[in-house]
């Protein structure tokens, strides 16, 4: 700290003492009420500072968002349930995926397939997949486009799940298109 900065701090402390002392002397008859009001203002000030400091954390907890960087990296924050959710455009429609390194392929739920322009009623469910809930029927499809920000893949193989599924899965067949996958407790980073 330079002598100039030290002098400024001394000046501000002296100014605070003088103004605070004057205020104290002016209100010495109603000290308990003054103390209550001062404590209220102090707690309000601390609350505002805490809210500003924690805003990013609160926003990420309530709705974590993926970040797409200009260097071809996609950073996906961990959600409160411990999973990583990535929103990709499938045939131009946003679909929210669970990033699942235990899944072999991209697997769309019937609802997400329908949103993406694939009618599950017209698909042939020839395949089978083993899931935590047992064997389910699957239908092979080709997605015209899968894009995350500026990263675009075309003619991508995927499957539509014939059973009930809470969320579509983004499996290893898609994740292998990236040169790097880094998982930390707070985020998953994909590098193209």
Secondary structure as UniProt FT lines:
FT   HELIX           3..26
FT   HELIX           28..30
FT   HELIX           31..62
FT   STRAND          67..68
FT   TURN            70..71
FT   STRAND          73..78
FT   TURN            80..81
FT   STRAND          84..90
FT   TURN            91..92
FT   STRAND          93..99
FT   TURN            101..102
FT   STRAND          107..108
FT   HELIX           110..115
FT   TURN            116..117
FT   HELIX           120..122
FT   STRAND          127..131
FT   TURN            132..133
FT   STRAND          134..148
FT   TURN            149..150
FT   STRAND          151..161
FT   STRAND          168..170
FT   HELIX           172..175
FT   TURN            176..177
FT   STRAND          180..183
FT   STRAND          187..191
//
